[in-house]
Structures are given as structure tokens and as C-alpha cells.
Amino acid sequence: MKKTITPFLTGSFLVMVAFALLWVLAIGMPSVAQESPAEAAGYVGSDRCALCHSDIASKWIDTPHANYVREPNAETVVADFTQPAVISGRGVPVVSVELGVVDGVYTAKVGDTVYPISFAFGGLKWKQRYLTKIGNSLYILPIQWNMATQEWVSYHPDDWYDTTGTAIEIGMSRSWDRRCAGCHTTGNMPVETEEGEFIANFIEDSIGCEACHGPGAEHASTGNAALIVNPSKIEDFDRKNDVCGSCHIRGTSNGGTYGYPYDEVADQNFRPGDNLEEMFVDGGGYWPDGQSVKHHQQWLDWKQSTHEDNPYNRVGCIDCHDVHGTNLPSNLRDDPTVNAACLTCHGPHGFEDDAAITRHTNHPVDPAGSGASNCVECHMPFTVKSAIPYDVRSHTFKFLSPEHGIKNEMPDSCTGCHNGVKATAMTQQQAVVEFGTSFCTSCHSDSTEQKE
């Protein structure tokens, strides 16, 4: 029987079709999920890596790198949110930031505005800061919790208050996305909108696999080892250490827009194997002698050391640290409290036994107890500030005499131990008078104090 077109198809049905077409034109076709800039660049995230590399992922997941940026909850927030944060500084008078936790939501009240906290930032060793979302970007609130002193201090309060203590609108250029995201996320491909808003686009918060290995989409889909970078196998020593240096620095992108390395000419983030110095402008904070006073500048200090340019064997970051995770502080490969981290290399070259070490240090050998003759106490003194002065060790590996400290108005290698806890307390001036040329400077004269 021949099919015929019914009145329904020729009349009301066509009207419905026409209406549907008009509706589609009005609202657009249903959208297909768009790739994020990070996905488009080939990033897949650490969860994808862990499918095949579970042994490494099980160690990395507990490292500071993996846990630097976390959603706030009772386990991740280390600060006391039961008391207000009373802060001041940078031209801002004393103000009080009201804090609270309601139904698991952490908040901070600046002026009359209550800001929900999106992420807890840090809180693993030194301090914790807090991020809130305004528009499409994250901003660091003006409060910081110092873990050593268990107290609230300010963080750039002048971003949030004027000189009368009145709350103001924070500028878009102060966003965490513009200033920090490149080193505290993985796969960040930032954009700046026409309105001047900076928006970070990353595959995962904190420091995941691809931050060091580069985009992993091709490798993950094929299993081809040639399609992923293994930093330990980068033949160029400088490029190998640039991988760590890309975050353990302080400065801006090559065009000055971002607070982290970024090639603004090619519009691309740092990838392992890149030349860091081509997409980074040094903006570090230094003592008068050129060593770091501000934190996360280890690469900048290391560049000044003879480890970096030793003519016999150049020593880089991963010679001492295993970023996949160890059970030692700072993911060290060997225990620094018994000098193992240093004697692994230096032991066969003049430091074979305790007698040799004593001849070098003029101290008895008790590195794990009093700290006497502990390599890092002399060659990595606490000269850098993260939360409080001075809570981070130098990475130039240079002995700093009290004379050098006085000359440069900075900490030194001797009075760090002679602080009344490990040894008799002395000021730098007292140390110079007490020891003169018979102790510190007998081994470390002006001509040798800066050598390793």
C-alpha cells in the first residue's frame, strides 16, 4: 500500500518544526563540552598518570608538592578560625578581620563583605594563606597564619584597606591567578580578558606529575616513553635543573605580566627542557652580598654555589632531593642530621672519618645531638625568611662568618648555633671578640669564607 502524507504532517507538524528551528536559532545548538586551555595543551592530570605509575603516585600524594593548594576543611586548615585576625602594616592601621566556619564553609569578613574561602594555601610547614574567588579569579586574603608562632599576621593588607583602615576593592592585577598560579598549579595557561581580569587555567591545583614531566596526553594514550619528558634524563645539566628552578625562584615572566615564568612571545608556559632564563626576569629579594633573604629562591641561590659550576662534578637539585617523595624532610635522599646527605659525595674527598671532620670544623662531631660539625649548620645557615625571620636555609652552601654577617647585616653560620639552645648564646659582635682569628676565622678568613 502506498504511503500518503497525512494532514498532521503537512500542517501542525511543519508548524512545530518551524518553531523548533526558530528556538534553536534563538538559543543556539546544544553545546559540546569545550576543552580547557590546559587540556588543549595536552595536560591530562596526575590521576591519569597514576593509572600506570601507581607506585610513584602513592609516594608523591603525601609530598608537599601534591598538597600545597587544598580545599578548606578541618584537616587542611591549620589556623584558629575561632578568633578574629587583628592585623596592620604597609600603611594600614590596626584592623580586625572576622573569621568563621558555618556548615563547613570557612569565611573572612573584610569591611562589610564576607568572603568564602575557596582554598587553603600552604599550611604544611611555615604558614598558611587563604584564597577567595572574586569574579573569575582567586585572590589572597589579607591574613596569614604563622605555624611556628601560632598567630595571625597580615599579608599585603594594603591590597584590601586604605590608610584609614577602610576596606577597598582589590585590584585585578593583584590576583593569585596572575601572581602565583603558575608555580602552585599544574598546566597553567593564563589569559587576560579585555576587562583586565587575569584568569588561570590549569589541569589540577598543586604540583602534579606534568609540572615536571610536561603535558602527558600523547604519552598516556600510547604508552610511548619517548612522548614524555623524564627530567632526570635531560642531558643538558642546565636545562635539567631549570625544571626545579622554574618554581623555586622569584621574578616575573619575560614580558613582566605574570609573577612566574611564562613565554609571553610564544604564549606558552614553561615546559621541561625549556631555557628558563628566556622566559623569566629575576625579581628576587637579596641580602647585600647577593644571597637570598626571601623564600622560594633556592634555584637563585644554588646558581651562586660551586655545586652549580663544579669543574669535576656539577651537583644539581635531584642529586639531593627526590620529588617523588622520601621519608626525610624536604624529600631529601639522605639524612642531613647525620651528615649523610653531604658525605655521600664529600666523604671520600677528605672527610673519611670523625677526625677529618673535626680538623675541618674545629668542633667535635655530634651532628644529630648538639649540631656540632653538622654540615648544614655551617654551610646552609638559616638566612631566609618565609613566615618568621629566619626559617629557611640558604642554598649557596657558603660558610658565613660573624664578620661577614656584620658587614652585610645578615645572619651567619656561627651565631645560628650559638643562640643559647645548641651552644652558648652570642651576638655577632661577641662572637668576633670571643673567637677573633683563633676560631671562626682561623679556618674561614675573608678570602675563604665564601668558598664551600
MOSUL-V581566 format. One record per residue. N is the residue number from 1. PSI is psi as a letter, one per 40 degrees, with the letter a starting at -180 (* if undefined). NEAR is the number of other ideal C-beta (glycine too) atoms within 10 Angstrom. Layout:
N	PSI	NEAR
N	PSI	NEAR
This chain:
1	h	3
2	h	3
3	i	5
4	i	6
5	h	8
6	i	9
7	d	8
8	d	10
9	d	11
10	e	9
11	c	10
12	d	10
13	d	13
14	d	11
15	d	9
16	d	11
17	d	11
18	d	10
19	d	10
20	d	10
21	d	10
22	d	10
23	d	10
24	d	11
25	d	9
26	d	7
27	e	8
28	i	8
29	i	7
30	h	6
31	i	6
32	h	5
33	h	6
34	i	8
35	i	8
36	i	14
37	d	19
38	d	23
39	d	18
40	d	13
41	e	20
42	e	18
43	i	28
44	e	22
45	i	19
46	d	22
47	d	12
48	d	19
49	d	21
50	e	17
51	d	9
52	d	12
53	f	14
54	d	9
55	d	10
56	d	14
57	d	19
58	d	12
59	d	16
60	d	22
61	d	13
62	e	11
63	i	19
64	d	15
65	d	22
66	e	21
67	f	17
68	d	19
69	h	23
70	i	19
71	i	13
72	h	24
73	a	11
74	d	8
75	d	9
76	d	16
77	h	19
78	e	14
79	i	24
80	h	12
81	e	18
82	e	8
83	i	12
84	i	16
85	h	24
86	h	14
87	i	22
88	i	14
89	i	14
90	f	14
91	e	10
92	h	21
93	i	14
94	h	11
95	i	21
96	h	13
97	h	22
98	h	13
99	i	21
100	i	13
101	h	15
102	h	9
103	f	4
104	e	8
105	h	11
106	h	23
107	i	18
108	h	22
109	h	15
110	h	21
111	b	14
112	e	6
113	h	12
114	h	14
115	h	19
116	i	12
117	h	22
118	d	18
119	i	21
120	h	24
121	h	24
122	a	22
123	f	20
124	d	15
125	d	15
126	d	18
127	i	23
128	h	22
129	i	20
130	h	29
131	h	24
132	i	22
133	h	16
134	h	15
135	b	12
136	e	14
137	i	22
138	i	23
139	i	24
140	h	22
141	i	24
142	f	27
143	i	24
144	h	23
145	h	25
146	h	17
147	d	18
148	d	12
149	e	11
150	f	10
151	i	16
152	h	20
153	i	19
154	i	21
155	h	20
156	f	16
157	d	23
158	e	16
159	d	19
160	e	28
161	i	24
162	a	12
163	e	10
164	e	9
165	e	14
166	h	12
167	i	16
168	i	13
169	h	10
170	i	21
171	i	10
172	d	19
173	e	13
174	e	16
175	i	26
176	d	24
177	d	27
178	d	24
179	d	17
180	d	21
181	d	25
182	d	26
183	e	21
184	e	23
185	i	25
186	h	24
187	f	25
188	h	27
189	g	21
190	i	24
191	i	13
192	h	15
193	i	12
194	d	5
195	e	8
196	e	9
197	h	17
198	h	22
199	h	19
200	h	24
201	h	19
202	i	25
203	d	26
204	i	21
205	i	22
206	a	20
207	h	23
208	a	27
209	d	26
210	e	29
211	d	28
212	d	21
213	e	18
214	i	24
215	h	24
216	e	23
217	d	17
218	d	13
219	d	22
220	d	19
221	e	11
222	d	11
223	e	9
224	h	10
225	d	9
226	e	8
227	e	16
228	i	20
229	h	20
230	h	11
231	d	20
232	e	11
233	e	8
234	h	16
235	d	7
236	h	10
237	d	13
238	d	15
239	d	17
240	d	20
241	e	24
242	d	27
243	d	28
244	d	20
245	d	24
246	e	24
247	d	19
248	f	19
249	i	24
250	h	20
251	a	17
252	i	19
253	i	22
254	e	18
255	e	12
256	e	11
257	d	14
258	i	26
259	f	20
260	i	25
261	h	25
262	h	24
263	g	18
264	e	14
265	d	11
266	e	11
267	f	10
268	i	13
269	i	28
270	h	26
271	i	16
272	h	20
273	e	15
274	i	20
275	h	13
276	d	18
277	e	14
278	e	13
279	f	24
280	h	24
281	h	12
282	h	13
283	f	14
284	i	17
285	h	13
286	i	16
287	i	19
288	d	10
289	e	17
290	e	12
291	i	24
292	h	26
293	d	19
294	i	16
295	i	18
296	f	16
297	f	26
298	d	23
299	d	24
300	d	24
301	d	25
302	d	23
303	d	19
304	e	19
305	i	17
306	e	15
307	d	20
308	d	18
309	f	10
310	h	12
311	e	6
312	d	5
313	h	8
314	h	15
315	h	17
316	a	20
317	d	20
318	e	18
319	d	15
320	d	20
321	i	17
322	h	17
323	e	20
324	e	18
325	h	18
326	i	16
327	e	9
328	i	16
329	i	10
330	f	15
331	f	19
332	i	16
333	d	14
334	i	15
335	h	15
336	d	21
337	e	15
338	e	13
339	e	21
340	d	16
341	d	22
342	d	20
343	e	17
344	d	13
345	d	16
346	e	15
347	d	15
348	e	9
349	f	9
350	e	10
351	f	20
352	d	11
353	i	9
354	d	12
355	d	10
356	d	13
357	d	23
358	d	14
359	d	11
360	d	15
361	e	19
362	f	15
363	i	19
364	i	12
365	h	18
366	f	13
367	d	23
368	e	12
369	c	11
370	e	15
371	e	18
372	h	19
373	f	20
374	h	25
375	d	20
376	d	19
377	d	22
378	d	25
379	e	19
380	f	23
381	i	25
382	h	16
383	e	27
384	i	24
385	h	16
386	c	17
387	d	20
388	i	14
389	h	11
390	h	17
391	e	17
392	h	21
393	i	20
394	i	28
395	f	25
396	e	27
397	f	22
398	h	24
399	h	22
400	h	28
401	i	25
402	d	28
403	d	21
404	d	24
405	d	25
406	d	15
407	d	14
408	e	16
409	f	10
410	i	20
411	i	23
412	a	25
413	e	25
414	d	28
415	e	20
416	d	21
417	d	21
418	g	20
419	e	12
420	e	9
421	d	9
422	d	16
423	i	16
424	h	11
425	h	12
426	i	19
427	i	14
428	d	21
429	d	13
430	d	14
431	d	22
432	d	21
433	d	11
434	d	16
435	d	19
436	b	11
437	e	9
438	e	9
439	c	17
440	d	25
441	e	18
442	d	11
443	d	15
444	g	23
445	i	12
446	d	11
447	e	7
448	e	11
449	d	19
450	e	17
451	i	10
452	*	12
